[in-house]
Amino acid sequence: MVTGFKIGERKVGVFLNPYIIAEIGVNHEGSIKLAKRMIREATEGGAHAVKFQSYKAEKIASRNSPAYWDRSKEPTDSQFNLFKKYDAFGPQEYADLSRYCLEYGIDFLSTPFDLEAVDFLEPLVPAFKIASADITNVPLLRKVGFTGKPIILSTGAATLPEIEFAVSELRRSGTNKVALLHCVLNYPTPLEHAQLGMIRKLGRVFPGCPVGYSDHIVPDATLSALECAAMLGACILEKHFTYDKRLPGNDHYHAMDKDDLIRFIEKQATYRRMMGKGETKDIGLELEARRHARRSIVAAVDIRAGDMLTEKNLIAKRPAHGISPLHWDYVIGRVAIKDICEDTLLTWDLFS
């Protein structure tokens, strides 16, 4: 994976130390008070950013846009009606939330779903997030790219040529800082559909783009999908965030909460300790075991002075306090100059 750029004060691209985005989205359900509570909880959980969604129903979906989510969890029958339920916030509310994030030391992000949202979000965000569904939205790509800010692009439901087109469009428009998030655009995503191997493939195909993962799997106790993604090299992790996973509707049912996040970050710290210093190994940590668990050349029987040392009267045994069996071929054929008792570790002064 490429070591990339900074979002705010944090470098993106560090293995097993991912930039974590708690996507509040519209789980605040139109309440500034609730949105601020979730910012606090995301901060307490250890997230590096919270992310909202900036849209107006009339600008994102036609009135006959069909539902594509699990209707048993979110019964709303059309995209327009769902968006209409949660589009209460405008520029003033997002500016207020941005200031609140600044107070708590967490990055404020919000996905723009129309050109006007790009304009009012630009002074508020350290980076832009583009949703999977807008990977072919040329006017939006150009508008966001023109800001020159770092861009995080989700790739749900996209082919490699579509991703390449979007990355090229963003770069032509003015930004050279583009990160890609592997994503499956199913709500929720079944485990067997996660296809996390794409994280590595995206890294190979787009070597100039840091790669991460946007997760829609119903979380287990340790956020296994995010753990696996991080081990595969995902350096940005995004997941919906809630204050109560038991709440019905919208994105609560496949979201993580503060406790999930705390456990996940603790596990990442454990994994970093186990990984050590990259692709190196400190043999000094094993010197005692090396000395006592390796072998020496040992007399297999009593050997008299003048006897030749052969494979029949020698054996390799622990510990490695004598001559290493690395020198086996050099020792074989030599002549003992002293009597050597059985089970004696050979030393260089015992033969010539």
C-alpha positions as CSV (number, residue, x, y, z in Angstrom):
1,M,0.0,0.0,0.0
2,V,1.1,3.5,-0.8
3,T,2.0,5.8,2.2
4,G,-0.2,8.7,1.1
5,F,-1.2,12.1,2.3
6,K,-2.6,13.8,5.4
7,I,-6.2,14.3,6.3
8,G,-6.2,17.1,8.9
9,E,-3.2,16.3,11.1
10,R,-3.2,12.6,10.5
11,K,-1.2,10.7,7.9
12,V,-3.2,8.3,5.8
13,G,-1.4,5.1,4.7
14,V,0.0,3.6,7.9
15,F,-0.4,-0.2,8.1
16,L,-2.5,-1.3,11.1
17,N,-3.1,2.3,12.1
18,P,-6.0,3.2,9.9
19,Y,-7.8,6.5,9.7
20,I,-11.2,5.7,11.2
21,I,-14.3,7.4,10.1
22,A,-17.4,7.0,12.2
23,E,-20.2,7.7,9.7
24,I,-23.0,9.3,11.6
25,G,-24.7,9.9,8.3
26,V,-28.3,10.7,9.2
27,N,-28.5,8.6,12.3
28,H,-29.1,11.8,14.2
29,E,-32.5,11.8,12.6
30,G,-32.6,15.6,12.3
31,S,-31.6,16.4,15.9
32,I,-28.6,18.7,16.5
33,K,-28.5,17.6,20.1
34,L,-28.3,13.9,19.1
35,A,-25.7,14.7,16.4
36,K,-23.5,16.3,19.0
37,R,-24.0,13.4,21.4
38,M,-22.8,11.1,18.6
39,I,-19.8,13.3,17.9
40,R,-18.8,13.0,21.6
41,E,-19.3,9.2,21.6
42,A,-17.3,8.8,18.4
43,T,-14.5,10.8,19.9
44,E,-14.6,8.8,23.1
45,G,-14.5,5.6,21.1
46,G,-11.3,6.7,19.3
47,A,-12.5,7.7,15.8
48,H,-10.4,10.2,13.9
49,A,-13.4,11.6,12.0
50,V,-17.1,11.7,12.0
51,K,-19.0,11.9,8.7
52,F,-22.4,13.2,7.9
53,Q,-24.4,13.3,4.7
54,S,-25.3,16.6,3.1
55,Y,-28.3,16.4,0.8
56,K,-31.8,17.5,0.0
57,A,-34.3,14.9,-1.2
58,E,-35.3,16.9,-4.2
59,K,-31.7,17.1,-5.5
60,I,-30.7,13.5,-4.9
61,A,-33.6,11.3,-6.0
62,S,-36.7,11.4,-8.2
63,R,-40.0,10.8,-6.5
64,N,-40.3,7.3,-8.0
65,S,-36.8,6.1,-7.1
66,P,-37.2,2.5,-5.7
67,A,-35.9,1.2,-2.4
68,Y,-32.8,-1.1,-2.6
69,W,-32.3,-1.9,1.1
70,D,-33.6,-4.5,3.5
71,R,-37.2,-3.4,3.8
72,S,-37.7,-5.5,7.0
73,K,-35.2,-3.2,8.7
74,E,-36.1,0.1,6.9
75,P,-39.7,-0.1,5.6
76,T,-39.6,3.2,3.6
77,D,-40.8,2.4,0.1
78,S,-38.7,4.8,-2.0
79,Q,-35.3,6.6,-1.9
80,F,-37.0,10.0,-2.2
81,N,-39.2,9.3,0.8
82,L,-36.3,8.1,2.9
83,F,-34.1,11.1,2.1
84,K,-37.0,13.4,2.8
85,K,-37.2,12.0,6.3
86,Y,-33.7,12.9,7.2
87,D,-32.7,16.1,5.1
88,A,-33.4,18.6,7.9
89,F,-29.9,20.0,8.2
90,G,-28.5,22.8,6.1
91,P,-25.4,25.0,5.9
92,Q,-25.8,26.5,9.3
93,E,-26.3,23.2,11.0
94,Y,-23.2,21.7,9.4
95,A,-21.1,24.8,10.3
96,D,-22.3,24.3,13.9
97,L,-21.3,20.6,13.8
98,S,-18.0,21.4,12.3
99,R,-17.2,23.9,15.1
100,Y,-18.3,21.3,17.7
101,C,-15.9,18.7,16.1
102,L,-13.1,21.2,16.4
103,E,-13.8,21.6,20.1
104,Y,-13.5,17.8,20.6
105,G,-10.4,17.4,18.4
106,I,-12.1,15.1,15.8
107,D,-12.2,15.8,12.0
108,F,-15.6,16.8,10.6
109,L,-16.5,15.3,7.2
110,S,-19.7,15.3,5.3
111,T,-20.5,13.7,1.9
112,P,-21.9,16.2,-0.6
113,F,-24.7,14.9,-2.8
114,D,-25.1,18.1,-4.9
115,L,-23.0,21.0,-6.1
116,E,-24.3,23.5,-3.6
117,A,-23.3,21.2,-0.8
118,V,-19.7,21.2,-2.1
119,D,-19.7,25.0,-1.8
120,F,-20.8,25.3,1.8
121,L,-18.8,22.2,3.0
122,E,-15.5,23.3,1.4
123,P,-14.4,25.6,4.3
124,L,-15.6,23.1,6.9
125,V,-13.9,19.8,5.9
126,P,-10.3,18.7,5.6
127,A,-11.2,16.2,2.9
128,F,-14.2,15.3,0.8
129,K,-15.9,11.9,0.7
130,I,-17.7,10.9,-2.5
131,A,-20.3,8.2,-2.2
132,S,-20.2,5.0,-4.3
133,A,-23.4,6.0,-6.1
134,D,-21.8,9.2,-7.4
135,I,-18.7,7.6,-8.9
136,T,-20.2,8.3,-12.4
137,N,-21.5,11.8,-11.4
138,V,-19.2,13.8,-13.6
139,P,-20.4,17.3,-12.5
140,L,-19.9,16.4,-8.8
141,L,-16.5,14.8,-9.4
142,R,-15.3,17.9,-11.2
143,K,-16.6,20.2,-8.6
144,V,-15.1,18.3,-5.7
145,G,-11.8,17.8,-7.6
146,F,-11.5,21.5,-8.3
147,T,-11.3,22.2,-4.5
148,G,-7.9,20.5,-4.5
149,K,-8.7,18.8,-1.1
150,P,-7.9,15.2,-0.4
151,I,-10.7,13.0,-1.7
152,I,-12.0,9.6,-0.4
153,L,-13.9,7.8,-3.1
154,S,-16.1,4.8,-2.3
155,T,-16.2,2.2,-5.0
156,G,-19.3,0.2,-4.3
157,A,-21.0,-1.4,-7.3
158,A,-18.2,0.0,-9.6
159,T,-16.1,-1.7,-12.2
160,L,-12.4,-1.1,-12.5
161,P,-12.9,1.0,-15.6
162,E,-15.4,3.1,-13.8
163,I,-13.1,3.6,-10.9
164,E,-10.2,4.5,-13.2
165,F,-12.5,7.1,-15.0
166,A,-13.5,8.7,-11.7
167,V,-9.9,8.9,-10.4
168,S,-8.7,10.4,-13.7
169,E,-11.6,12.9,-13.6
170,L,-10.7,14.0,-10.1
171,R,-7.1,14.4,-11.0
172,R,-7.8,16.4,-14.1
173,S,-10.1,18.6,-12.1
174,G,-7.4,19.6,-9.6
175,T,-6.5,17.1,-6.9
176,N,-3.7,14.5,-6.7
177,K,-4.8,13.1,-3.4
178,V,-7.3,10.4,-4.0
179,A,-8.0,7.5,-1.7
180,L,-10.2,4.6,-2.7
181,L,-12.5,2.6,-0.4
182,H,-13.5,-0.9,-1.3
183,C,-17.3,-1.1,-0.6
184,V,-20.2,-3.4,-1.3
185,L,-23.4,-1.4,-1.9
186,N,-25.8,-3.7,0.0
187,Y,-27.5,-2.7,3.2
188,P,-26.6,-4.8,5.1
189,T,-23.8,-6.7,3.3
190,P,-23.8,-10.5,4.0
191,L,-20.4,-11.8,5.2
192,E,-20.0,-13.9,2.1
193,H,-20.4,-10.9,-0.1
194,A,-17.7,-8.7,1.5
195,Q,-15.1,-9.6,-1.1
196,L,-12.3,-8.1,1.0
197,G,-9.7,-9.4,-1.4
198,M,-10.5,-6.3,-3.5
199,I,-8.5,-4.2,-1.0
200,R,-5.2,-5.7,-2.3
201,K,-6.3,-5.6,-5.9
202,L,-7.2,-1.9,-5.7
203,G,-3.8,-1.3,-4.2
204,R,-2.1,-3.0,-7.2
205,V,-4.3,-1.5,-9.9
206,F,-4.2,2.0,-8.4
207,P,-0.7,2.3,-6.8
208,G,-1.0,6.0,-6.4
209,C,-4.1,5.8,-4.2
210,P,-4.2,4.7,-0.6
211,V,-6.9,2.0,-0.2
212,G,-9.4,1.5,2.6
213,Y,-12.7,-0.1,3.2
214,S,-16.3,1.1,3.8
215,D,-18.2,-1.5,5.7
216,H,-21.9,-2.4,5.7
217,I,-21.7,-5.8,7.5
218,V,-23.8,-6.2,10.7
219,P,-21.0,-5.9,13.3
220,D,-20.0,-8.8,15.5
221,A,-18.2,-8.4,18.9
222,T,-14.9,-7.5,17.4
223,L,-15.8,-5.8,14.1
224,S,-14.2,-8.8,12.3
225,A,-14.7,-7.2,8.8
226,L,-12.8,-4.1,9.8
227,E,-10.1,-6.2,11.5
228,C,-9.7,-8.3,8.4
229,A,-9.6,-5.2,6.2
230,A,-6.9,-3.6,8.3
231,M,-4.8,-6.8,8.1
232,L,-5.2,-6.7,4.3
233,G,-3.7,-3.2,4.3
234,A,-6.8,-0.9,4.4
235,C,-5.5,2.4,5.7
236,I,-9.0,4.1,5.9
237,L,-11.9,2.4,7.6
238,E,-15.4,3.8,7.4
239,K,-18.5,2.4,9.2
240,H,-21.9,3.7,10.1
241,F,-22.0,4.8,13.7
242,T,-24.9,4.9,16.2
243,Y,-25.6,5.5,19.8
244,D,-28.0,2.5,19.9
245,K,-27.8,-0.5,17.5
246,R,-31.2,-1.7,18.6
247,L,-33.0,1.3,17.0
248,P,-35.1,0.4,14.0
249,G,-34.7,1.8,10.5
250,N,-32.2,3.6,8.4
251,D,-28.5,2.8,9.3
252,H,-28.7,1.8,12.9
253,Y,-29.0,-1.9,12.4
254,H,-25.6,-2.4,10.6
255,A,-23.7,0.3,12.5
256,M,-21.1,0.2,15.2
257,D,-21.3,2.0,18.5
258,K,-18.7,3.5,20.9
259,D,-18.0,0.2,22.7
260,D,-17.5,-1.6,19.4
261,L,-15.0,1.1,18.4
262,I,-13.1,1.0,21.7
263,R,-12.6,-2.8,21.4
264,F,-11.6,-2.5,17.8
265,I,-8.9,0.2,18.5
266,E,-7.6,-1.9,21.4
267,K,-7.2,-4.9,19.1
268,Q,-5.4,-2.8,16.5
269,A,-2.9,-1.7,19.1
270,T,-2.4,-5.4,20.0
271,Y,-1.9,-6.3,16.3
272,R,0.7,-3.5,15.9
273,R,2.6,-4.8,18.8
274,M,2.6,-8.3,17.3
275,M,3.7,-7.0,13.9
276,G,6.9,-5.4,15.2
277,K,9.0,-3.2,13.0
278,G,7.8,-4.2,9.6
279,E,9.6,-6.9,7.6
280,T,12.5,-7.2,10.1
281,K,13.3,-9.5,13.0
282,D,15.5,-8.9,16.0
283,I,17.4,-12.1,16.6
284,G,18.7,-10.6,19.8
285,L,15.3,-11.4,21.4
286,E,16.0,-15.1,20.9
287,L,19.7,-15.4,21.9
288,E,19.1,-17.6,24.9
289,A,16.8,-20.0,23.0
290,R,19.3,-20.0,20.1
291,R,22.1,-21.0,22.4
292,H,20.2,-23.7,24.3
293,A,17.8,-25.2,21.7
294,R,20.2,-25.5,18.8
295,R,22.6,-28.5,18.6
296,S,26.3,-29.2,18.9
297,I,28.4,-32.1,17.5
298,V,28.5,-34.7,20.3
299,A,30.3,-38.0,20.8
300,A,27.7,-40.8,20.2
301,V,30.0,-43.4,21.9
302,D,33.4,-43.4,23.7
303,I,36.1,-42.3,21.2
304,R,39.8,-43.1,21.9
305,A,42.7,-40.9,20.9
306,G,43.7,-41.8,17.4
307,D,40.2,-42.8,16.3
308,M,38.8,-41.2,13.2
309,L,35.6,-39.1,13.7
310,T,32.9,-40.6,11.6
311,E,29.1,-40.4,11.1
312,K,28.8,-43.5,13.2
313,N,30.5,-42.2,16.3
314,L,29.1,-38.6,16.2
315,I,25.6,-37.2,16.7
316,A,24.1,-33.7,16.8
317,K,22.5,-32.9,20.2
318,R,21.4,-29.9,22.2
319,P,22.6,-27.5,23.5
320,A,24.6,-25.4,21.1
321,H,27.5,-24.9,23.5
322,G,30.0,-26.8,21.4
323,I,30.8,-27.0,17.7
324,S,27.8,-26.4,15.5
325,P,26.7,-29.1,13.1
326,L,27.1,-26.5,10.4
327,H,30.7,-27.7,10.5
328,W,29.7,-31.4,10.2
329,D,31.6,-32.0,7.0
330,Y,34.7,-30.4,8.3
331,V,34.8,-32.5,11.4
332,I,34.1,-35.8,9.7
333,G,37.4,-37.6,8.9
334,R,39.4,-35.7,11.6
335,V,41.4,-37.7,14.2
336,A,40.8,-37.5,17.9
337,I,43.9,-36.4,19.8
338,K,42.4,-37.1,23.2
339,D,40.0,-39.7,24.6
340,I,36.5,-38.4,24.3
341,C,33.7,-39.8,26.5
342,E,30.3,-40.5,25.2
343,D,27.9,-37.5,25.2
344,T,30.8,-35.0,25.3
345,L,30.2,-31.9,23.2
346,L,33.1,-31.6,20.8
347,T,35.5,-28.6,21.0
348,W,38.2,-27.7,18.5
349,D,41.0,-28.9,20.9
350,L,39.8,-32.5,20.9
351,F,40.9,-33.4,17.3
352,S,43.3,-32.5,14.6
